[in-house]
Amino acid sequence: MTSRYPAIAADITNLFATRDTRAVEVAVLQPADPFLDMAGEDLRRRIFLTESETGKTLCLRPEFTIPVCLDHIASQAGTPRRYSYLGEVFRQRREGGNEFFQAGIEDLGDGDTAAADARSLADAHALLSLVLPGKPLAITLGDQTLFEAVLAALGLPRGWRMRLARAFGSAPMLEAALADLANPPRNSQLSGPVALLVLDGDADGLAGHIAGGMEEAGLSASGGRAPADIARRLIEKAQLRSVRLSDDAFSALKGFLEIDVALSGATAALEKFAADAGLSLGPALENFAARAKAIEAHGLSAAQIRYDAAFGRPLDYYTGLVFEIVAQGGDRPVAGGGRYDRLLTLLGAKKPIPGVGFSVWLDRIDALREGTR
């Protein structure tokens, strides 16, 4: 590590020492299931998979958040606790190589989410300001919780809220979901007993019918999805197709996603949107406003940070704040992060543990440093 990025590594390690963090090292080989279940479609396609001697599916570490959280749970450490890391991660088909280095901080257990969110952003900004001195930094924020609050306030059923929430962070997926919401496709591909079972919402009956068809065709459920999973997805898709938003509600959703303003004016813009649309965004908007004030308290100018209502990051475990930072002269983010309050419970924690964190890409930082020499 020190031979590849000696100056960056030393600067980052020194900064972490001043930020009340515990340096942590996690194994390169990780259990694959948490990444396959929670990391997002884009990352799932890039994971290097392998097997242990006992047949357990493993992977080369594709990122640090999940491994750090797993280690925290295994250690039974108390919270709040801040972990820092610097090491190699592995992803297939990545521009710049399959192996690269990341550094970052995972902040676990602080119940003051607005303060912790602001601190995470300030830590990332301080790190980049240190290793990229004089480089203007552009920060973009999004908020998964606020997006989901809008969906709920518009009265969308749970299935549609889940689909849109999963699409948040992927422009093509979100565009496709909105197109289906505006003009639900018909169920023309289903016919006969399958169509009737789907229409009735008979999951058990449909699963039995599918299992019988698979048995006749000589197909094994172990080779793909189980009949119950297939039945659930067919019924869910049919229910999604049965929903059509009113023109006013669809216009309000589109209007929300078009909000793109400086953070200094974001709270006022959201309050105006909610008032015009007749929606109550409740705690989601209150927390947004508290976070904006906390960010300014760290000395970060809210006028230089943008809030984009349609901005997300393509990792399924995010639940609130998401952000990316781009440095002048670069066309790709050099840092990204966000809040993941449900992740530790899903990974096996016995009680909910709020979390927020960020990572920086050392190869992108090094390229920008080289460009200034």
Secondary structure, 3 states (H helix, E strand, C coil): CCCCCHHHHHHHHHHHHHCCCEECCCCCEEECHHHHHHCCHHHHCCCCEEECCCCCEEEECCCCHHHHHHHHHHHCCCCCEEEEEEEEEECCCCCCCCEEEEEEEEEECCCCHHHHHHHHHHHHHHHHHHHCCCCCEEEEEEEHHHHHHHHHHCCCCHHHHHHHHHHCCCHHHHHHHHHHHHCCCCCCCCCHHHHHHHHHCCHHHHHHHHHHHHHHHCCCHHHCCCHHHHHHHHHHHHHHHCCCCCHHHHHHHHHHHCCEEEHHHHHHHHHHHHHHHCCCCHHHHHHHHHHHHHHHHCCCCHHHEEEECCCCCCCCCCCCEEEEEEECCCCCCCEEEEECCCHHHHCCCCCCCCEEEEEEEHHHHHHHHHHCC
